[in-house]
């Protein structure tokens, strides 16, 4: 059984190489068009920090909207209880997701810090 595993691993490697060669062959023939790299035109994707700041701001906005809708229902200014509850649940889910992402990032950072040099 160990020999079958040893044989299949190189075959997978060979198959992967053959697939890559086929793709490059098609690209050379012009059958597959490769678009330009966006960085060649000076367009940069936002950094990780910018993305996180945008997402935290979006979660904060959802929390504030939810609070405003709930306050309006509580004070009698609005009778849209369903809309307020949906906004509240959406804000709660967004916040919980953000906390889970933060926990995963902290765990990944801890794992990297524990790696031997």
C-alpha positions as CSV (number, residue, x, y, z in Angstrom):
1,X,0.0,0.0,0.0
2,X,2.9,2.3,0.7
3,X,4.2,1.8,-2.8
4,X,0.9,2.9,-4.3
5,X,1.1,6.2,-2.3
6,X,4.7,6.7,-3.4
7,X,3.8,6.1,-7.1
8,X,0.7,8.3,-7.1
9,X,2.5,11.4,-5.6
10,X,4.9,11.7,-8.6
11,X,2.1,11.0,-11.0
12,X,0.1,13.9,-9.6
13,X,3.2,16.0,-9.9
14,X,3.6,15.0,-13.5
15,X,0.0,15.6,-14.2
16,X,0.2,19.1,-12.7
17,X,3.3,19.9,-14.8
18,X,1.5,18.6,-17.9
19,X,-1.5,20.8,-17.2
20,X,0.7,23.8,-16.7
21,X,2.5,23.1,-20.0
22,X,-0.9,22.8,-21.8
23,X,-2.0,26.2,-20.4
24,X,1.3,27.8,-21.4
25,X,1.0,26.2,-24.9
26,X,-2.6,27.6,-25.3
27,X,-1.4,31.0,-24.1
28,X,1.4,30.9,-26.7
29,X,-1.0,30.1,-29.4
30,X,-3.2,33.0,-28.4
31,X,-6.1,30.8,-27.4
32,X,-6.0,32.1,-23.8
33,X,-5.8,35.8,-23.4
34,X,-3.9,37.1,-20.4
35,X,-5.0,40.5,-19.2
36,X,-2.6,43.2,-18.1
37,X,-1.5,43.4,-14.5
38,X,-3.5,46.2,-12.8
39,X,-0.3,47.3,-11.1
40,X,1.1,48.2,-14.5
41,X,-1.5,51.0,-14.7
42,X,-0.8,52.4,-11.3
43,X,-4.0,51.0,-9.7
44,X,-3.2,49.6,-6.3
45,X,-5.4,47.4,-4.2
46,X,-6.0,48.7,-0.7
47,X,-3.6,47.5,1.9
48,X,-4.7,45.1,4.6
49,X,-4.9,47.9,7.1
50,X,-7.1,50.0,4.9
51,X,-9.4,47.0,4.3
52,X,-9.7,46.4,8.0
53,X,-10.4,50.0,8.7
54,X,-13.2,50.0,6.1
55,X,-14.8,46.9,7.5
56,X,-14.6,48.1,11.1
57,X,-16.2,51.4,9.9
58,X,-18.9,49.5,8.1
59,X,-19.7,47.4,11.2
60,X,-19.8,50.6,13.3
61,X,-22.2,52.2,10.8
62,X,-24.5,49.1,11.0
63,X,-24.4,49.3,14.8
64,X,-25.3,53.0,14.8
65,X,-28.1,52.5,12.2
66,X,-29.5,49.6,14.3
67,X,-29.4,51.7,17.5
68,X,-31.1,54.6,15.7
69,X,-33.9,52.4,14.4
70,X,-34.4,50.7,17.8
71,X,-34.5,54.1,19.5
72,X,-37.1,55.3,17.0
73,X,-39.3,52.3,17.6
74,X,-38.9,52.7,21.4
75,X,-39.8,56.4,21.4
76,X,-42.8,55.8,19.1
77,X,-41.4,57.7,16.2
78,X,-41.5,54.6,14.0
79,X,-43.7,51.5,13.9
80,X,-41.2,49.5,11.8
81,X,-40.4,46.9,14.5
82,X,-39.5,44.3,11.9
83,X,-37.0,46.6,10.1
84,X,-35.4,47.5,13.4
85,X,-35.1,43.9,14.4
86,X,-33.6,42.9,11.1
87,X,-31.1,45.8,11.3
88,X,-30.3,44.7,14.9
89,X,-29.7,41.1,13.8
90,X,-27.6,42.2,10.9
91,X,-25.4,44.4,13.1
92,X,-25.1,41.6,15.6
93,X,-24.0,39.1,13.0
94,X,-21.5,41.6,11.5
95,X,-20.0,42.3,14.9
96,X,-19.8,38.6,15.7
97,X,-18.0,37.9,12.4
98,X,-15.6,40.7,13.0
99,X,-14.8,39.3,16.5
100,X,-14.1,35.9,15.0
101,X,-11.8,37.3,12.4
102,X,-10.0,39.3,15.1
103,X,-9.6,36.1,17.1
104,X,-8.2,34.2,14.1
105,X,-5.7,37.0,13.4
106,X,-4.5,37.0,17.0
107,X,-4.2,33.2,17.0
108,X,-2.2,33.4,13.7
109,X,0.0,36.1,15.2
110,X,0.6,34.0,18.3
111,X,1.4,30.9,16.2
112,X,4.0,32.9,14.1
113,X,5.6,34.3,17.3
114,X,5.9,30.8,18.7
115,X,7.8,29.5,15.6
116,X,11.4,28.7,16.2
117,X,13.9,30.9,14.3
